[in-house]
């Protein structure tokens, strides 16, 4: 596609429920990243996929968070047993090649998650 | 860059006056640095990037930034603010040099008054 597409754009869920957030990167981009932007905070790295390599999960805040990337394209971020502190905007970004900063990053518009 | 600090959480300027958004970084290696802008309910948009080429980097919409190693700074400037520049601005560094893991500053909200 022309840009990074994220769905849903908004999600309200009850505490304790599981949610899935989807990211469709730019076609041909091998690197995909998830970040979280909490109210009043900067962006926090969550996870990074590069091609067929094992993902860098070092930013995931707890074992309730997981992500997968199928076929090197679409990625799903799953949050199990959601808590109120999970409320944030979840941003996805893709890049032509991870670690090659000259290529730049394209961000999606994000999914605003509200846990009530 | 291992850390990025934006010195002002909020900057207010009048339309037509210069803009200065301050950013300092900390890095044990030659960093790559970026400025991104986020308009309300919009995605992050790259304004400009520094990747060890020219120290004065020109970006979109008349913005530019100068990499100053001696001051560990990467301040964003624009000669004349427009109302459409009102947004949140993030100074960003490469977290670990080779993985694409970005380190974001806390953001600066730019207000432009008529």
Interface residues (C-beta under 8 A of the other chain):
Chain A: X3 X4 X31 X33 X35 X41 X42 X43 X44 X45 X48 X50 X56 X59 X91 X93 X95 X98 X99 X100 X101 X102 X104 X105 X106 X107 X108 X109 X110
Chain B: X32 X36 X41 X42 X43 X44 X45 X46 X49 X51 X90 X94 X95 X98 X99 X100 X101 X102 X103 X104 X105 X106 X107
